[in-house]
Amino acid sequence: MTKITLNGREIEVDASKPLIAACEENGVDVPRYCYHPGLSPEGSCRICQVEVSEGGRPPRVVVSCRTPITEGMVVNTETPEAHETRRQCLEFLLKNHPLDCPICDKAGECTLQDYSFAEGQTEGKTEEPRRKLEKRMDLGDVIVLDQERCILCTRCVRYQEEVTKKPELTNAGLASNTYITTFGERPLTGNYQGNLADICPVGALTLKQFRFQARVWNLEKESSICGECSRGCSISAEVLRRNEVKRIRPLFDADVNKWWMCDTGRFAFEHFNDAERLTGGLVASGDNLLVTTTKDALARAAEVLGTGGKAAVVGSAWLSQEEAAALAALAGALGTKAVFVSPEANELKDDLLHTGDPAPNRRGLEELGLKAVSAADAAAAVAGAELAVLAGERVLAGLADENLGTAKLVTFDTGPCLAAGVEVCLPAPFHIEKVGTWLNVDGLERNLTVARKAPAGVEPLDRSLNTLHAALAGAGAQA
């Protein structure tokens, strides 16, 4: 570790990191556009300038993202000279930037707005018109480019060169005529395009799917875990006024996904907004399913399972550790062992994040003793039983094309079961609506949190399973 003085405070820092990182790690915010901790430093935007004195020499203003740390360095981020230099840099950046903040998706998250306010950059000294560049350039299925908003920080170019290893964006032109575009104006490809919108510090690169969908200050953002593969990327689930999920973005997790996530996980949220989801109990009455309360449906489920007979208990690969433990206990009360439906591997596996395994908690479930079985084997077990419990988000989708026979079915899922033998359907929460634990492919434990409250009538699944287990145990004790 190396000792430096930062804003009058002596600290120890890692000299292998750039000066801007040392400032940030010690609670001092330095403006930046081109700098990103997941990319190589470039120093093109010049906004991160601070005052530095080394070896007794007079202080000078330098860009902190390209300045190495030396022993005894004295750093001051708040001198008038540092602020004035930043204001001058901002004036150049704002010279050609359009004044379209009211219609820009980045408004509210744009650091160009934030730093202009913080540095007091309110006026420009030039009168020449802004340069004209392309607007609303379609870059494929995911990204829209507004060239005129671009401040040429080159984060996007470096991201593709260094992270995805698939360069498709470049700086074209020279000097004041430089602009960002794709090679040969071809559309972007790949499963990691959405990260471009995340790292763009202004509104130049935006998501097609999110464009004009919500103002970011109306979104409630909570941490959660992506459920689209066994990597278990940390995410921010962003909900518009506690109802619709409007956006999924990565959260930094040094051991799992760092700053990134794949587009498969980013855009897999439409099912969370299903207006037809199950929010109460359904019980069989002849050939119909009648609506009832969750409490009454649970009581009916206890009656059905209390009749006895050969049982099958099948869980979802989206069960949390807590839900799986409750399901295993219920299975024991029914004289069987719980298994979970193992979704088939897909073709999305890559060398960056996606594992190709759609089961987010496979490792956790197997460590609890639940056996992974194919959809066909799970359906065969249900068809060969007299009673069956199917529990967890997407468990019915996993068995949708299978013959479940005529067993009496009790299901817990986000939608109803329409199979022939269904007796009771109970609602289950989506994984963004519950607390619990998943273990990812590497055995790392990550916590699910309530990013959106489940509708009234949707009880936590582990609580429902424990209630059902207690009712069966009580009935057995009385017998």
C-alpha positions in Angstrom: 0.0 0.0 0.0 1.1 3.6 -0.7 0.5 6.6 1.5 -0.9 9.8 -0.1 -2.7 12.8 1.2 -6.2 13.3 -0.2 -7.9 16.6 0.5 -5.8 17.0 3.7 -6.3 13.5 4.9 -3.5 10.9 4.9 -4.6 7.6 3.5 -3.2 4.3 2.2 -4.2 3.2 -1.3 -3.4 0.6 -3.8 -0.8 2.0 -6.2 -1.8 -0.4 -9.0 -5.1 1.4 -9.4 -5.5 4.9 -11.1 -5.8 7.9 -8.9 -9.5 8.3 -9.6 -10.2 4.9 -8.1 -8.3 5.7 -5.0 -10.4 8.9 -4.6 -13.6 7.0 -5.0 -12.7 4.2 -2.6 -12.0 6.8 0.0 -15.3 8.6 -0.3 -14.2 11.4 -2.7 -16.3 11.7 -5.9 -14.4 12.9 -8.9 -16.4 13.6 -12.1 -15.8 11.2 -15.0 -17.2 10.3 -18.4 -14.7 8.2 -20.3 -13.4 6.4 -17.1 -15.2 3.2 -16.1 -13.7 0.8 -13.5 -14.4 -2.2 -15.8 -12.5 -0.7 -18.8 -9.0 0.5 -19.5 -8.5 4.2 -18.7 -8.3 6.6 -21.7 -8.4 10.2 -20.4 -10.3 11.5 -23.4 -13.0 13.5 -21.7 -10.6 15.4 -19.4 -13.3 16.0 -16.8 -11.7 14.1 -14.0 -9.0 16.6 -13.4 -7.6 17.2 -9.9 -4.7 19.1 -8.4 -1.6 17.0 -7.6 1.7 17.8 -6.0 4.6 15.4 -6.0 8.1 15.5 -4.6 7.8 19.1 -3.4 7.1 20.4 -6.9 4.4 23.0 -7.5 0.9 21.6 -7.8 -0.5 21.0 -11.2 -3.9 19.9 -12.5 -4.0 16.5 -14.1 -6.5 13.9 -15.3 -6.9 11.4 -12.4 -7.8 8.4 -14.5 -4.4 8.4 -16.2 -2.3 9.5 -13.3 -0.3 6.8 -11.5 -0.1 6.9 -7.7 3.2 7.7 -6.0 4.4 7.7 -2.4 3.8 11.0 -0.7 1.5 12.4 -3.5 -0.7 15.3 -2.3 -4.0 15.4 -4.0 -6.7 18.0 -3.8 -10.0 17.6 -5.7 -11.6 20.8 -4.5 -9.2 23.6 -5.4 -10.5 26.6 -7.5 -8.0 25.5 -10.3 -9.5 22.0 -10.4 -13.0 23.2 -10.6 -12.2 25.9 -13.2 -10.5 23.2 -15.4 -13.6 21.0 -15.1 -15.9 23.9 -16.1 -13.8 24.5 -19.2 -13.9 20.9 -20.1 -17.7 20.8 -19.6 -18.1 23.8 -21.9 -16.4 21.9 -24.7 -18.5 18.8 -24.1 -21.7 20.9 -24.1 -20.8 22.8 -27.2 -22.4 20.3 -29.5 -24.6 18.4 -27.1 -28.3 19.0 -27.9 -30.6 20.6 -25.4 -33.2 17.8 -25.5 -33.1 16.7 -21.8 -36.9 16.7 -21.5 -37.3 13.9 -24.1 -34.1 12.0 -23.3 -34.3 8.6 -21.6 -31.1 9.4 -19.7 -32.6 12.4 -18.0 -32.4 11.9 -14.2 -29.4 9.5 -14.6 -27.2 11.7 -16.9 -23.9 12.7 -15.3 -23.7 15.5 -17.9 -26.6 17.1 -16.1 -25.2 16.3 -12.7 -21.7 17.7 -13.2 -22.9 20.8 -15.1 -25.0 21.6 -12.0 -22.2 20.7 -9.6 -19.5 22.7 -11.4 -21.7 25.7 -12.1 -21.3 25.4 -15.9 -24.2 27.5 -17.0 -22.9 29.5 -19.9 -20.9 28.9 -23.1 -18.6 31.4 -24.8 -19.2 30.3 -28.4 -22.0 31.3 -30.7 -21.5 28.8 -33.6 -24.3 26.4 -34.3 -24.1 22.9 -33.0 -22.9 20.3 -35.5 -25.6 18.1 -37.1 -25.4 14.4 -36.7 -27.7 11.4 -37.1 -30.6 10.9 -34.7 -32.5 7.7 -33.8 -30.0 5.4 -35.7 -31.3 1.8 -35.5 -28.4 -0.3 -34.4 -30.3 -3.6 -34.4 -32.7 -5.3 -32.0 -31.5 -3.7 -28.8 -29.9 -0.3 -29.2 -30.8 3.1 -30.7 -28.0 5.6 -31.3 -28.4 9.4 -31.2 -25.0 10.5 -32.6 -25.5 14.2 -31.8 -25.7 13.4 -28.0 -22.4 11.5 -28.0 -19.5 13.1 -26.2 -17.0 10.6 -27.6 -16.0 9.0 -24.3 -15.5 5.7 -26.2 -16.7 3.6 -23.4 -18.8 1.7 -25.9 -15.9 1.0 -28.2 -13.6 -0.2 -25.3 -16.4 -2.3 -23.9 -16.7 -4.3 -27.1 -12.9 -4.6 -27.5 -12.2 -5.6 -23.9 -15.3 -7.3 -22.5 -17.2 -9.0 -25.3 -14.1 -9.2 -27.5 -16.3 -8.5 -30.5 -15.6 -5.0 -31.8 -18.6 -3.6 -33.8 -18.5 0.1 -32.9 -15.8 2.5 -33.9 -14.7 6.2 -34.0 -15.1 7.4 -37.5 -14.0 10.7 -39.0 -11.3 13.0 -37.8 -11.0 15.8 -35.2 -14.2 17.8 -34.8 -15.9 15.5 -37.3 -15.4 12.3 -35.3 -18.5 10.3 -34.5 -19.5 6.8 -33.2 -20.9 4.3 -35.7 -20.8 0.6 -36.5 -18.3 -0.9 -38.9 -19.9 -0.7 -42.4 -23.1 0.6 -40.7 -24.0 -3.0 -39.9 -26.4 -3.7 -37.0 -25.0 -4.8 -33.6 -25.1 -8.5 -32.7 -24.6 -10.6 -29.6 -26.2 -11.3 -26.2 -24.5 -8.3 -24.4 -25.7 -5.3 -26.3 -27.8 -3.9 -23.4 -24.7 -3.1 -21.4 -23.9 -0.4 -23.9 -26.8 1.7 -22.7 -25.7 1.2 -19.1 -22.2 2.4 -19.6 -23.1 5.3 -21.9 -22.8 8.4 -19.5 -25.3 10.4 -21.7 -28.3 9.5 -23.8 -26.5 8.6 -26.9 -27.0 4.8 -26.6 -30.5 3.9 -25.4 -32.5 0.7 -25.1 -35.2 0.2 -27.7 -37.4 -1.6 -25.2 -37.2 1.1 -22.6 -37.3 4.1 -24.9 -40.0 6.5 -23.7 -41.5 3.9 -21.3 -40.9 5.7 -18.0 -39.1 8.5 -16.3 -36.3 7.1 -14.1 -37.3 9.1 -11.1 -40.7 7.3 -11.1 -39.0 3.9 -10.9 -38.5 2.1 -7.6 -35.3 0.2 -7.8 -34.4 -2.9 -5.6 -31.7 -5.4 -5.8 -32.4 -9.0 -6.8 -31.0 -11.9 -8.7 -31.4 -12.8 -12.4 -33.3 -16.1 -12.8 -32.5 -16.8 -16.4 -29.4 -19.0 -15.9 -27.4 -20.6 -13.1 -24.9 -17.7 -13.1 -27.2 -15.7 -10.8 -26.2 -12.2 -11.8 -26.9 -9.5 -9.3 -29.5 -7.1 -10.8 -31.6 -4.1 -10.1 -35.3 -4.7 -10.8 -37.0 -1.4 -11.6 -40.7 -1.1 -11.1 -43.0 1.7 -12.2 -45.0 2.9 -9.2 -44.9 -0.5 -7.6 -46.6 -2.3 -10.4 -45.0 -2.9 -13.8 -41.4 -4.1 -14.1 -40.0 -1.7 -16.7 -36.3 -2.4 -16.6 -33.7 -4.9 -15.4 -30.1 -3.7 -15.1 -27.0 -5.3 -13.6 -25.7 -4.5 -10.2 -22.0 -4.7 -9.5 -21.0 -8.1 -8.0 -17.2 -8.6 -8.0 -17.5 -12.4 -7.7 -20.3 -13.1 -10.2 -21.1 -10.7 -13.0 -19.0 -7.5 -12.2 -20.8 -4.7 -14.0 -22.4 -6.7 -16.8 -25.4 -9.0 -17.6 -26.6 -10.7 -20.8 -29.6 -9.5 -22.8 -31.5 -12.7 -22.1 -31.7 -11.9 -18.5 -32.1 -8.1 -19.1 -35.3 -8.5 -21.2 -36.9 -11.5 -19.5 -39.4 -9.6 -17.4 -42.6 -9.4 -19.5 -44.0 -12.5 -17.6 -43.7 -10.5 -14.4 -46.3 -8.2 -15.8 -48.9 -10.8 -16.8 -52.3 -9.4 -16.1 -53.8 -12.9 -15.9 -51.5 -14.2 -13.2 -53.1 -16.2 -10.4 -53.7 -14.0 -7.3 -56.0 -16.3 -5.3 -57.1 -19.9 -4.9 -58.9 -22.1 -7.4 -60.7 -25.3 -6.3 -62.2 -27.9 -8.6 -66.0 -28.2 -8.7 -67.0 -30.8 -11.3 -65.3 -29.7 -14.6 -64.8 -26.2 -13.4 -62.4 -24.3 -11.2 -64.0 -21.9 -8.8 -62.4 -18.9 -7.3 -61.8 -18.9 -3.6 -59.5 -17.4 -1.0 -55.9 -18.6 -0.6 -56.8 -19.7 3.0 -59.7 -21.8 1.8 -57.8 -23.2 -1.1 -55.0 -24.3 1.4 -57.6 -26.0 3.6 -59.0 -27.8 0.5 -55.5 -28.9 -0.5 -54.9 -30.4 3.0 -58.1 -32.3 2.6 -57.1 -33.7 -0.8 -53.6 -34.7 0.3 -55.0 -36.1 3.5 -56.9 -38.8 1.7 -53.7 -40.8 1.4 -52.3 -42.8 -1.4 -49.1 -42.9 -3.5 -47.8 -39.3 -3.8 -45.4 -37.4 -6.1 -43.9 -34.0 -5.2 -42.3 -32.0 -7.9 -40.6 -28.6 -7.5 -39.4 -25.9 -9.8 -35.8 -25.0 -10.6 -36.7 -21.5 -9.4 -37.4 -22.6 -5.8 -35.4 -20.9 -3.1 -33.4 -22.9 -0.6 -36.1 -22.1 2.0 -39.0 -23.1 -0.3 -37.2 -26.3 -1.3 -36.6 -27.3 2.4 -40.3 -26.7 3.1 -41.2 -28.8 0.0 -38.9 -31.6 1.0 -40.5 -31.7 4.5 -44.0 -31.8 2.9 -42.8 -34.7 0.7 -41.6 -36.6 3.7 -45.1 -36.2 5.3 -46.6 -37.7 2.2 -44.2 -40.6 2.3 -42.1 -39.6 -0.7 -39.1 -37.5 -1.8 -39.2 -34.2 -3.6 -37.6 -33.8 -7.0 -37.3 -30.8 -9.3 -37.9 -30.4 -13.0 -34.6 -29.8 -14.7 -35.0 -27.5 -17.8 -32.9 -28.5 -20.8 -29.7 -26.7 -21.5 -29.9 -24.0 -24.2 -27.5 -22.7 -26.8 -26.7 -19.4 -25.0 -23.6 -20.6 -23.1 -20.6 -18.3 -23.7 -17.3 -17.5 -22.1 -18.5 -14.3 -20.4 -21.5 -15.0 -18.2 -24.3 -17.2 -19.5 -24.0 -20.8 -18.4 -26.5 -22.3 -20.8 -28.3 -23.8 -17.8 -31.7 -22.2 -17.3 -32.0 -23.6 -13.7 -30.9 -20.7 -11.4 -30.8 -22.7 -8.2 -29.8 -26.1 -9.5 -26.8 -26.4 -7.2 -28.7 -25.3 -4.2 -31.5 -27.7 -4.7 -29.2 -30.6 -5.3 -27.3 -29.8 -2.1 -30.6 -30.0 -0.3 -31.1 -33.5 -1.7 -33.7 -32.7 -4.4 -33.0 -34.8 -7.4 -33.0 -33.2 -10.8 -35.3 -35.0 -13.3 -36.4 -34.4 -16.8 -39.8 -33.1 -17.6 -40.8 -36.5 -19.0 -39.6 -38.3 -15.9 -41.4 -35.8 -13.6 -44.6 -36.3 -15.6 -44.3 -40.1 -15.4 -43.9 -39.9 -11.6 -47.0 -37.7 -11.4 -49.0 -40.0 -13.8 -48.0 -43.0 -11.7 -49.2 -41.4 -8.4 -52.6 -40.9 -6.9 -51.7 -37.5 -5.4 -49.2 -34.9 -6.6 -47.9 -31.5 -5.5 -46.4 -29.3 -8.1 -44.7 -26.2 -6.6 -42.8 -23.2 -7.7 -42.6 -20.5 -10.4 -42.6 -22.0 -13.9 -43.2 -25.6 -12.7 -46.3 -25.9 -14.8 -44.5 -24.4 -17.9 -41.8 -27.1 -17.4 -44.5 -29.8 -17.6 -46.7 -28.1 -20.2 -46.2 -30.7 -23.0 -46.3 -33.7 -20.7 -49.2 -36.1 -19.9 -49.8 -35.9 -16.1 -52.3 -38.7 -16.0 -55.3 -38.5 -13.5 -53.5 -38.0 -10.2 -55.2 -35.5 -7.9 -53.1 -32.3 -8.4 -52.3 -29.5 -5.9 -50.3 -26.8 -7.7 -48.5 -23.7 -6.5 -47.5 -21.4 -9.4 -48.0 -18.0 -10.8 -50.8 -19.3 -13.1 -53.5 -21.9 -12.9 -53.2 -25.6 -13.9 -55.6 -26.9 -16.5 -54.6 -30.5 -16.4 -57.3 -33.2 -16.0 -56.7 -34.1 -12.4 -56.3 -30.7 -10.9 -58.0 -30.2 -7.5 -56.5 -27.0 -6.1 -54.5 -24.2 -7.7 -52.7 -21.9 -5.3 -50.7 -18.7 -6.2 -47.0 -18.5 -5.9 -44.7 -15.4 -6.1 -42.2 -14.6 -8.8 -38.6 -14.6 -7.6 -38.5 -10.8 -7.6 -41.4 -10.9 -5.1 -39.8 -13.0 -2.4 -36.9 -13.3 0.0 -34.8 -16.4 0.0 -31.5 -17.8 -1.1 -30.1 -19.2 -4.3 -26.7 -20.9 -4.9 -25.2 -20.2 -8.3 -23.2 -22.5 -10.5 -20.0 -21.7 -8.5 -21.7 -22.4 -5.1 -21.9 -18.7 -4.2 -24.9 -17.8 -2.0 -26.9 -14.8 -3.1 -30.1 -13.4 -1.5 -33.4 -12.7 -3.2 -35.2 -9.6 -2.0 -38.6 -8.2 -2.5 -38.2 -5.9 -5.5 -42.0 -5.7 -6.0 -44.7 -6.7 -3.5 -46.7 -9.7 -4.6 -50.5 -9.1 -5.1 -52.8 -9.5 -2.1 -53.6 -13.2 -1.8 -50.2 -14.4 -2.9 -48.5 -15.8 0.1 -44.8 -16.7 0.4 -44.5 -20.2 -1.0 -42.5 -21.6 1.9 -45.1 -20.3 4.3 -47.9 -22.0 2.3 -46.0 -25.3 2.1 -45.3 -25.2 5.9 -49.0 -24.5 6.6 -49.9 -27.5 4.4 -47.3 -29.6 6.1 -48.6 -28.6 9.6 -52.2 -29.4 8.6 -51.2 -32.9 7.4 -49.2 -33.5 10.5 -52.1 -32.4 12.7 -54.5 -34.6 10.8 -52.0 -37.6 11.2 -51.7 -37.0 15.0 -55.5 -36.9 15.4 -55.8 -40.2 13.4 
